């Protein structure tokens, strides 16, 4: 038990206009909790979206319950298999469009389970997404600096038709604050880093941050004096955690610096070009999510690996065609092979996030993953048939004991809204008994 005085969980490091949040440290726990108490770690939700569905024959395990094995597409999860639950059969009927437009309609309804009003204009209408229900609950408690983060790789058009008469905001966003309000996502890692670690109160201006980066200085250099004072107050374990945290922040700084800095003089981030490497951007975004959770800056994050109906060309996978084009496979084996490569790469990115959350420990030495829910899905099952049933679903993390992992759970035809009721309850939202168009109860079997 440490005899050092307690440290406020909201302690930050300041210096030269910069403000750096701290990770959870042992000394932030009340004395009794430091002695031996049950976990005080907060629960967190991360949503990981991929477009165009999944080639399910290479995704779905044959066994059920604990008797399941990794399929070729799920193989990247080998090192965290014991932390993963595969759920097959869930449906989202609200994602079915009026006529064509399955991708945009399915994406708009992905987390809200509410049918989107078909329009190319600004008269959008969908429903509040389950992540925002959780964010609102946490905001009322003033739990974190940011109620939620909305992240992605690709920017999108703000208006116009993006999918057979459905407006672009339906295709570009999975988080909705309300029926008429999609939550625009941030797609520039540098901007996310500055938002999280650049400070708010006495924070760096963009000009200060740009000048610091131009001189090759880290944000850690700016708060060095404050950090030195703090380290003298910490025990050995916390000093080691702080050193590891500084290393993670510096590594992430190097990643985002290597991708270039937004150059707009008015401060608006420059939209990424089509030649940006999604591998580097995705890794940076995953690291930002981990640090945001580690510092308890937010407890809710949504992430889009690409926008709905994405036709991105994954040349680094040896492919020359677009993702959406491959997803209309016409039962051609070469298209199935291409889809399987893309699907596996997507799972690799998700697996990286899960591994990092397992590696990073909270103040009590518990992996962040143990109290997290890391949810993977897509707006459809099969891109050729535009099927809104049997959606690909993974859950990693135990959610503080709400989820029993290392299993394959079959739930044929069950509304995915029932899963969301369970996730919202696991995140502490009270009195959630229905959700969306067809959620009526918790999903049975999540706890084993």
Helices and strands as residue ranges (DSSP letters): E 12-15, E 18-21, G 26-28, H 31-36, E 44-50, G 56-58, G 75-83, E 84-88, G 93-95, H 102-108, H 130-140, E 149-152, E 161-163, E 166-167, H 168-172, E 176-178, E 181-182, H 189-197, H 206-214, H 219-222, H 224-233, H 236-258, H 278-294, E 300-304, G 315-317, H 323-327, H 333-359, G 368-371, E 372-378, E 393-396, E 407-410, H 416-426
